[in-house]
Amino acid sequence: MSWRLQLAVVGVLALLAIALAGCQPRATEVAAQPGESQAEAGHEHDHEAEKPATQQEQEKKPSTAAAKKMLESDDARAQAQAVEALVQGIGMLSGAEAQEALAELGAVAASSERPLELRRLAIVGLSLVIDKNPEAATIIKKLAADQDPQIRQAVVEVLERLEPSPVALEIAAKLTQDTDPVVRAHAVRVHTLLKAAASKGKAYAELISALGNPEGDSSAQAAIKLIVAGGDNPKAVLPPLLQAFSTSPNARQRHAIALCIAMICAGENPQQRKFGQLAMTTKKVAVRLHPALTEGVPPLLKALRDPDHYVREIAAQGLGYIGDPQSAEALGEALFDKSPSVRRRAASALITVPAKAAQPALERAAKSDPDPAVRRYAVEALGWIEDSSVVPSLIAAASDPSARVRRFAAQELGRRSAPEALEALVSLFSDPDPDVRWQAVLAVGKLRDKRAMDALIAALNDPVPQVSNAAERALQRLGVARSREKYLEQG
């Protein structure tokens, strides 16, 4: 066991013992006896400290028999100290006494009547000798099938701290099939990491070889393991994925590899942060994401030119996840792809990628792409370009044959508060689609332009309450705080 692992285990033991014991007085504190001052008591304590460290430890460490007796106590701290003593015993004792300590520790870990933290403490202790003592390995294997999912989760947690070994891999592999989704997900991650560490990267090659396999769910399982491992250690997982993508002749495999690269490299970038703030998605809940990894951009740009349209589609989606400006031009070119699914993904990706370089392509797509979904995403992407030159294209989109395109055109014009769009927005007040009318009324309300007052008063008669309520709020924004009934009486 490495010194780092030993240090980590010692730390875990200490934390678990503290959690179990709560705020009870420390057993090693020296209290003054009747007739004795605190200073005298402290002097006696100092005298104890002068003894050699090894002698102190031998005197303080209870024997296995004493530890067993302490476990019968109702005192939580005494029980924690007993388990710590048993942990020391299995590592320091030999022969029958060590086996007795091991058996007692196993009994604590397996007992459903014991407190959860005490059982977790015992599991940590057993893990210290799992590779050296067959009995410890047998006990932990049984605990991996315990009825309590919290105990099975505790087993997964100790496996994560161990160096890779056949026993640890066997137990982790079993837990990847656990019935509890939390235990199962954690076990998949731990098993992947242990396997990769054991084979020094060969495990990744094995997982990558399963990507794109049409038989069963082996491809999906491999992708999950690679994405989880890549989230923890992208520098280890990305290189073999990139190498495999550049050499694979199989379109299914390239598609799956591109998906893994996209998910591992996805993260926060300035454009997405601005998007979230303006869309008010982070107003109440702040979600902390790791920064996007630009290492994924070159292979995904290459994938965007792949002969298979499924690969091009996932590449466009992944570039949107990363949000790097250098991908804007290539995504703009993808707006003319022969596959509508690729064009849709490219247009939606440009919502979270700074898209000024792709503005001409977006304007063309918003105007003339035969797929209304492409036009809708192109309109939204244009709305996020901070340049007034996009407004004419948004105004033109307000008369698109598709109601969804018209609605997003109204949304983006309203968010930009473009006064030159007033006439186009007011014309949408009579749109046959209620969602379009509602979005247009909202947009006009944001303009605060009194030229729209008559149209807003007329919108109070809209049969859809959502629209009429929006019209009333828009009028109030203009500084006219009368009720809807007063407006209607005046009319």
C-alpha positions as CSV (number, residue, x, y, z in Angstrom):
1,M,0.0,0.0,0.0
2,S,1.4,3.4,-1.0
3,W,2.1,6.1,1.6
4,R,-0.6,8.3,-0.1
5,L,-3.2,5.5,0.4
6,Q,-2.1,4.9,4.0
7,L,-2.5,8.6,4.7
8,A,-5.9,8.7,3.1
9,V,-7.2,5.7,5.0
10,V,-5.9,7.1,8.3
11,G,-7.7,10.4,7.6
12,V,-10.9,8.5,6.8
13,L,-10.7,6.5,10.0
14,A,-10.2,9.7,12.0
15,L,-13.2,11.4,10.4
16,L,-15.5,8.5,10.8
17,A,-14.5,8.1,14.5
18,I,-15.2,11.8,15.1
19,A,-18.5,11.6,13.3
20,L,-19.5,8.5,15.4
21,A,-18.4,9.9,18.7
22,G,-20.0,13.3,18.4
23,C,-19.1,15.8,21.0
24,Q,-18.3,13.4,23.9
25,P,-15.2,14.2,26.1
26,R,-11.9,12.8,24.8
27,A,-10.9,9.6,26.5
28,T,-7.3,10.8,26.8
29,E,-8.2,14.0,28.8
30,V,-6.8,14.0,32.3
31,A,-9.3,15.2,34.9
32,A,-8.2,16.6,38.3
33,Q,-8.9,14.2,41.2
34,P,-10.6,15.4,44.4
35,G,-8.0,17.5,46.3
36,E,-5.8,17.9,43.3
37,S,-5.4,21.1,41.3
38,Q,-5.8,21.3,37.5
39,A,-2.2,22.3,37.3
40,E,-1.1,19.1,39.2
41,A,-3.2,17.0,36.9
42,G,-1.7,18.7,33.9
43,H,1.8,18.1,35.3
44,E,1.0,14.4,35.6
45,H,-0.2,14.4,32.0
46,D,3.1,16.1,30.9
47,H,5.0,13.3,32.7
48,E,3.0,10.7,30.6
49,A,4.0,12.6,27.5
50,E,7.7,12.1,28.3
51,K,7.4,8.3,27.7
52,P,8.5,7.0,24.3
53,A,5.8,7.1,21.7
54,T,5.9,3.4,21.1
55,Q,5.4,2.7,24.8
56,Q,2.5,5.1,24.9
57,E,0.8,3.4,22.0
58,Q,1.3,0.0,23.5
59,E,-0.2,1.2,26.8
60,K,-3.2,3.0,25.2
61,K,-4.1,0.3,22.6
62,P,-6.7,-2.1,24.0
63,S,-6.1,-5.8,23.5
64,T,-8.5,-7.7,21.2
65,A,-10.3,-9.0,24.3
66,A,-10.6,-5.5,25.8
67,A,-11.9,-4.2,22.5
68,K,-14.6,-6.9,22.4
69,K,-15.7,-5.8,25.9
70,M,-15.7,-2.2,24.9
71,L,-18.0,-3.0,21.9
72,E,-20.6,-4.2,24.5
73,S,-20.7,-0.6,25.9
74,D,-23.5,1.8,25.2
75,D,-20.9,4.6,24.8
76,A,-20.4,5.6,21.1
77,R,-16.8,6.8,21.7
78,A,-15.9,3.6,23.4
79,Q,-17.3,1.6,20.5
80,A,-15.3,3.7,18.0
81,Q,-12.1,3.2,20.0
82,A,-12.8,-0.5,20.1
83,V,-13.1,-0.7,16.3
84,E,-9.9,1.4,15.9
85,A,-8.1,-1.0,18.2
86,L,-9.3,-4.0,16.1
87,V,-8.1,-2.2,13.0
88,Q,-4.7,-1.8,14.5
89,G,-4.8,-5.4,15.7
90,I,-5.4,-6.9,12.2
91,G,-2.4,-5.0,10.9
92,M,0.0,-5.4,13.9
93,L,-0.9,-8.7,15.5
94,S,-0.1,-12.2,14.1
95,G,-1.6,-15.6,14.3
96,A,-4.7,-16.4,16.2
97,E,-5.0,-13.0,17.8
98,A,-5.0,-11.2,14.4
99,Q,-7.6,-13.6,13.1
100,E,-9.7,-13.0,16.2
101,A,-9.5,-9.2,15.6
102,L,-10.4,-9.7,12.0
103,A,-13.4,-11.9,12.8
104,E,-14.7,-9.4,15.4
105,L,-14.3,-6.5,12.9
106,G,-16.2,-8.5,10.3
107,A,-19.0,-9.1,12.8
108,V,-19.3,-5.4,13.5
109,A,-19.4,-4.5,9.8
110,A,-22.0,-7.2,9.1
111,S,-24.3,-6.4,12.0
112,S,-27.4,-4.5,11.0
113,E,-27.9,-3.6,14.7
114,R,-24.7,-1.5,14.8
115,P,-24.7,2.2,13.9
116,L,-24.0,2.9,10.3
117,E,-20.9,5.0,10.9
118,L,-19.5,2.2,13.1
119,R,-20.0,-0.3,10.4
120,R,-18.4,2.0,7.9
121,L,-15.4,2.4,10.2
122,A,-15.1,-1.4,10.3
123,I,-15.3,-1.6,6.5
124,V,-12.4,0.9,6.2
125,G,-10.4,-1.2,8.5
126,L,-11.0,-4.4,6.6
127,S,-10.0,-2.8,3.4
128,L,-6.5,-2.2,4.8
129,V,-5.7,-5.9,4.5
130,I,-8.0,-7.0,1.7
131,D,-5.1,-7.9,-0.6
132,K,-3.1,-9.7,2.1
133,N,-5.8,-11.6,4.1
134,P,-8.2,-13.9,2.2
135,E,-10.6,-13.8,5.1
136,A,-10.9,-9.9,4.9
137,A,-11.6,-10.2,1.2
138,T,-14.3,-12.8,1.8
139,I,-15.9,-10.5,4.4
140,I,-16.0,-7.5,2.1
141,K,-17.4,-9.6,-0.7
142,K,-20.3,-10.5,1.6
143,L,-20.7,-6.9,2.6
144,A,-21.0,-6.0,-1.1
145,A,-24.2,-8.0,-1.1
146,D,-25.5,-6.5,2.1
147,Q,-29.2,-5.7,2.2
148,D,-28.5,-2.0,3.2
149,P,-27.5,0.0,0.1
150,Q,-25.6,2.4,2.3
151,I,-23.3,-0.5,3.3
152,R,-22.8,-1.4,-0.3
153,Q,-22.0,2.2,-1.1
154,A,-19.5,2.2,1.8
155,V,-17.8,-0.8,0.1
156,V,-17.6,1.1,-3.2
157,E,-16.0,4.1,-1.4
158,V,-13.2,2.1,0.2
159,L,-12.5,0.4,-3.2
160,E,-12.0,3.8,-4.7
161,R,-9.2,4.4,-2.2
162,L,-7.4,1.1,-2.9
163,E,-4.7,0.4,-5.4
164,P,-6.0,-1.9,-8.2
165,S,-5.9,-5.6,-7.4
166,P,-7.8,-8.6,-8.6
167,V,-9.9,-8.7,-5.5
168,A,-10.8,-5.0,-5.7
169,L,-11.7,-5.3,-9.4
170,E,-13.8,-8.4,-8.7
171,I,-15.9,-6.7,-6.0
172,A,-16.2,-3.5,-8.0
173,A,-17.4,-5.4,-11.1
174,K,-20.1,-7.1,-9.1
175,L,-21.3,-3.8,-7.7
176,T,-21.7,-2.4,-11.2
177,Q,-24.8,-4.6,-11.5
178,D,-26.2,-3.4,-8.1
179,T,-29.9,-2.8,-7.9
180,D,-29.5,0.6,-6.3
181,P,-28.9,3.2,-9.0
182,V,-26.6,5.3,-6.8
183,V,-24.4,2.4,-5.8
184,R,-24.4,1.1,-9.4
185,A,-23.3,4.5,-10.9
186,H,-20.5,4.9,-8.3
187,A,-19.4,1.3,-8.9
188,V,-19.2,1.8,-12.7
189,R,-17.0,4.8,-12.1
190,V,-14.7,3.1,-9.6
191,H,-14.4,-0.1,-11.6
192,T,-13.4,1.9,-14.7
193,L,-10.8,3.8,-12.7
194,L,-9.4,0.6,-11.1
195,K,-9.3,-1.2,-14.4
196,A,-7.5,1.7,-16.1
197,A,-5.0,2.0,-13.3
198,A,-4.3,-1.8,-13.3
199,S,-3.7,-2.0,-17.0
200,K,-2.0,1.4,-17.4
201,G,-4.5,2.5,-20.0
202,K,-5.3,-0.8,-21.7
203,A,-8.7,-0.7,-20.2
204,Y,-9.6,2.4,-22.2
205,A,-8.6,0.5,-25.4
206,E,-10.9,-2.3,-24.4
207,L,-13.8,0.1,-23.7
208,I,-13.2,2.0,-27.0
209,S,-13.3,-1.3,-28.9
210,A,-16.8,-1.8,-27.6
211,L,-18.0,1.5,-28.9
212,G,-20.4,1.2,-31.8
213,N,-21.0,-2.5,-31.2
214,P,-24.6,-3.1,-32.3
215,E,-25.0,-6.1,-30.1
216,G,-26.9,-5.4,-26.9
217,D,-26.0,-2.4,-24.8
218,S,-22.2,-3.0,-24.7
219,S,-21.6,0.2,-26.7
220,A,-23.7,2.3,-24.3
221,Q,-22.1,0.8,-21.2
222,A,-18.6,1.5,-22.6
223,A,-19.5,5.1,-23.5
224,I,-20.8,5.6,-20.0
225,K,-17.7,4.3,-18.4
226,L,-15.4,6.4,-20.7
227,I,-17.4,9.6,-20.1
228,V,-17.3,9.0,-16.3
229,A,-13.6,8.3,-16.3
230,G,-13.0,11.2,-18.7
231,G,-14.8,13.6,-16.4
232,D,-12.4,12.6,-13.6
233,N,-9.2,12.3,-15.6
234,P,-9.6,13.8,-19.2
235,K,-5.9,13.8,-19.8
236,A,-5.8,10.0,-19.5
237,V,-9.0,9.3,-21.5
238,L,-9.0,11.8,-24.3
239,P,-5.7,10.7,-26.1
240,P,-6.8,7.1,-26.8
241,L,-10.2,8.4,-27.9
242,L,-8.7,10.9,-30.3
243,Q,-6.3,8.3,-31.7
244,A,-9.2,5.8,-32.2
245,F,-11.3,8.4,-33.9
246,S,-8.6,9.3,-36.4
247,T,-8.0,5.6,-37.3
248,S,-11.5,3.9,-37.0
249,P,-13.0,2.8,-40.3
250,N,-16.3,2.1,-38.6
251,A,-18.9,4.9,-38.8
252,R,-20.8,3.6,-35.8
253,Q,-17.7,3.6,-33.7
254,R,-16.7,7.1,-34.9
255,H,-20.1,8.3,-33.9
256,A,-19.8,6.8,-30.4
257,I,-16.3,8.2,-30.0
258,A,-17.4,11.7,-31.1
259,L,-20.2,11.5,-28.5
260,C,-17.7,10.6,-25.7
261,I,-15.4,13.4,-26.7
262,A,-18.3,15.9,-26.7
263,M,-19.5,14.8,-23.3
264,I,-16.0,14.8,-21.7
265,C,-15.1,18.2,-23.1
266,A,-18.5,19.9,-22.4
267,G,-18.5,22.6,-19.9
268,E,-18.9,26.3,-19.1
269,N,-17.7,29.0,-21.4
270,P,-18.3,32.8,-21.6
271,Q,-21.0,32.5,-24.3
272,Q,-23.0,29.9,-22.3
273,R,-22.6,32.0,-19.1
274,K,-24.0,35.1,-20.9
275,F,-26.8,32.9,-22.4
276,G,-27.7,31.7,-18.9
277,Q,-27.7,35.1,-17.3
278,L,-29.7,36.8,-20.1
279,A,-32.2,33.9,-20.2
280,M,-32.4,34.2,-16.3
281,T,-31.8,30.5,-15.9
282,T,-29.2,31.1,-13.2
283,K,-31.3,33.6,-11.2
284,K,-32.2,31.3,-8.4
285,V,-29.9,28.4,-8.7
286,A,-26.1,28.8,-9.4
287,V,-24.8,25.6,-11.1
288,R,-21.0,25.4,-11.0
289,L,-19.6,23.7,-14.1
290,H,-16.0,22.9,-15.0
291,P,-14.6,25.0,-17.9
292,A,-15.1,23.5,-21.3
293,L,-12.1,21.6,-22.7
294,T,-10.9,23.0,-26.0
295,E,-8.9,19.8,-26.7
296,G,-12.1,18.4,-28.1
297,V,-12.5,21.1,-30.8
298,P,-10.0,19.9,-33.4
299,P,-11.3,16.3,-33.5
300,L,-14.9,17.5,-33.6
301,L,-14.2,19.9,-36.4
302,K,-12.7,16.9,-38.3
303,A,-15.8,14.9,-37.4
304,L,-18.0,17.7,-38.9
305,R,-16.6,16.7,-42.3
306,D,-17.1,13.0,-41.7
307,P,-18.8,11.0,-44.6
308,D,-21.4,9.7,-42.2
309,H,-24.1,12.2,-41.4
310,Y,-24.7,10.8,-37.9
311,V,-21.1,11.6,-37.0
312,R,-21.4,15.1,-38.4
313,E,-24.6,15.6,-36.4
314,I,-23.0,14.6,-33.0
315,A,-19.9,16.7,-33.9
316,A,-22.0,19.8,-34.4
317,Q,-23.8,19.1,-31.1
318,G,-20.5,18.6,-29.3
319,L,-19.0,21.9,-30.6
320,G,-22.1,23.6,-29.2
321,Y,-21.4,22.1,-25.8
322,I,-17.8,23.4,-25.9
323,G,-18.7,26.8,-27.3
324,D,-15.3,27.8,-28.7
325,P,-15.4,30.7,-31.2
326,Q,-13.0,28.9,-33.5
327,S,-15.7,26.5,-34.5
328,A,-18.2,29.2,-35.6
329,E,-17.0,29.3,-39.3
330,A,-17.1,25.5,-39.7
331,L,-20.6,25.4,-38.1
332,G,-21.7,28.1,-40.5
333,E,-20.6,25.9,-43.4
334,A,-22.5,23.0,-41.8
335,L,-25.7,25.0,-42.2
336,F,-25.5,24.0,-45.9
337,D,-25.1,20.3,-45.2
338,K,-27.3,18.0,-47.2
339,S,-28.7,16.4,-44.0
340,P,-31.4,18.4,-42.2
341,S,-30.4,16.9,-38.9
342,V,-26.8,18.2,-39.3
343,R,-28.1,21.6,-40.2
344,R,-30.4,21.6,-37.2
345,R,-27.6,20.7,-34.9
346,A,-25.2,23.3,-36.4
347,A,-27.8,26.1,-36.1
348,S,-28.6,25.2,-32.5
349,A,-24.8,24.9,-31.7
350,L,-24.4,28.5,-32.9
351,I,-26.7,29.7,-30.1
352,T,-23.9,28.9,-27.5
353,V,-20.9,29.6,-29.8
354,P,-20.0,33.2,-30.5
355,A,-21.5,33.3,-34.0
356,K,-20.4,36.6,-35.6
357,A,-18.3,34.7,-38.1
358,A,-21.3,32.6,-39.2
359,Q,-23.8,35.5,-39.5
360,P,-24.1,35.4,-43.3
361,A,-24.8,31.7,-43.2
362,L,-27.3,32.1,-40.4
363,E,-29.1,34.8,-42.2
364,R,-29.4,32.7,-45.3
365,A,-30.5,29.7,-43.3
366,A,-33.1,31.8,-41.4
367,K,-34.5,33.0,-44.7
368,S,-34.5,30.0,-47.0
369,D,-33.7,26.7,-45.4
370,P,-36.5,24.2,-46.3
371,D,-36.6,22.8,-42.7
372,P,-38.5,25.1,-40.3
373,A,-36.5,23.7,-37.3
374,V,-33.3,24.9,-39.0
375,R,-34.9,28.4,-39.6
376,R,-36.1,28.5,-35.9
377,Y,-32.6,27.7,-34.5
378,A,-30.9,30.1,-37.0
379,V,-33.2,32.9,-35.8
380,E,-32.4,32.3,-32.2
381,A,-28.7,32.1,-32.9
382,L,-28.9,35.5,-34.8
383,G,-30.6,37.0,-31.8
384,W,-27.5,36.3,-29.7
385,I,-25.2,38.1,-32.0
386,E,-24.5,41.5,-30.4
387,D,-24.8,43.5,-33.6
388,S,-27.7,45.6,-34.8
389,S,-27.1,44.3,-38.4
390,V,-29.0,41.2,-37.6
391,V,-32.3,43.0,-36.9
392,P,-33.5,43.1,-40.6
393,S,-33.2,39.3,-40.8
394,L,-35.2,39.0,-37.5
395,I,-37.9,41.3,-38.8
396,A,-38.1,39.2,-42.0
397,A,-38.4,36.1,-39.9
398,A,-41.5,37.6,-38.2
399,S,-43.4,36.8,-41.4
400,D,-42.1,33.2,-41.8
401,P,-44.7,30.6,-42.8
402,S,-43.8,28.6,-39.6
403,A,-45.5,29.8,-36.3
404,R,-42.4,28.6,-34.3
405,V,-40.1,30.7,-36.4
406,R,-42.4,33.8,-36.1
407,R,-42.5,33.2,-32.3
408,F,-38.7,33.1,-31.9
409,A,-38.3,36.1,-34.2
410,A,-40.7,38.1,-31.9
411,Q,-38.8,36.8,-28.8
412,E,-35.4,37.9,-30.1
413,L,-36.7,41.3,-31.3
414,G,-38.2,41.9,-27.9
415,R,-35.0,40.9,-26.1
416,R,-33.0,43.3,-28.2
417,S,-35.6,46.1,-27.7
418,A,-35.3,47.1,-31.4
419,P,-37.6,50.1,-32.0
420,E,-37.4,49.6,-35.8
421,A,-39.2,46.3,-35.3
422,L,-42.3,47.8,-33.8
423,E,-44.4,47.6,-37.0
424,A,-43.5,44.0,-37.6
425,L,-44.3,43.1,-34.0
426,V,-47.6,44.8,-34.0
427,S,-48.6,43.0,-37.2
428,L,-48.2,39.8,-35.2
429,F,-50.9,40.8,-32.7
430,S,-53.4,39.3,-35.2
431,D,-51.4,36.2,-35.8
432,P,-53.5,33.0,-35.9
433,D,-51.2,31.3,-33.4
434,P,-51.8,32.5,-29.7
435,D,-48.2,31.8,-28.7
436,V,-47.0,34.1,-31.5
437,R,-49.4,36.9,-30.4
438,W,-48.3,36.5,-26.8
439,Q,-44.6,36.7,-27.6
440,A,-45.2,39.7,-29.9
441,V,-47.2,41.6,-27.1
442,L,-44.4,40.8,-24.6
443,A,-41.8,42.2,-27.1
444,V,-43.8,45.4,-27.7
445,G,-44.1,45.9,-24.0
446,K,-40.3,45.8,-23.6
447,L,-40.1,48.6,-26.3
448,R,-42.1,51.0,-24.1
449,D,-43.1,52.8,-27.3
450,K,-46.4,54.8,-27.0
451,R,-47.0,54.5,-30.7
452,A,-48.2,50.9,-29.8
453,M,-50.8,52.0,-27.3
454,D,-53.8,51.6,-29.6
455,A,-52.7,48.2,-30.7
456,L,-52.1,47.1,-27.1
457,I,-55.6,48.4,-26.0
458,A,-57.1,46.3,-28.9
459,A,-55.1,43.3,-27.6
460,L,-56.9,43.5,-24.3
461,N,-59.8,41.9,-26.2
462,D,-57.7,38.9,-27.2
463,P,-59.6,35.7,-26.4
464,V,-56.5,34.1,-24.8
465,P,-56.0,35.4,-21.2
466,Q,-52.2,35.0,-21.6
467,V,-52.2,37.5,-24.4
468,S,-54.6,40.0,-22.9
469,N,-52.8,39.9,-19.6
470,A,-49.5,40.6,-21.4
471,A,-51.2,43.6,-23.1
472,E,-52.4,45.0,-19.8
473,R,-48.8,44.8,-18.3
474,A,-47.4,46.4,-21.4
475,L,-49.8,49.3,-21.1
476,Q,-48.8,49.7,-17.5
477,R,-45.2,49.9,-18.6
478,L,-46.1,52.8,-20.7
479,G,-47.2,54.6,-17.5
480,V,-50.9,54.2,-17.8
481,A,-51.9,52.3,-14.7
482,R,-55.7,52.0,-15.4
483,S,-57.4,48.6,-15.1
484,R,-58.4,46.7,-18.2
485,E,-62.0,47.6,-17.6
486,K,-61.2,51.3,-17.8
487,Y,-59.4,50.8,-21.1
488,L,-62.3,48.9,-22.5
489,E,-64.8,51.6,-21.3
490,Q,-62.7,54.3,-22.8
491,G,-62.7,52.4,-26.1
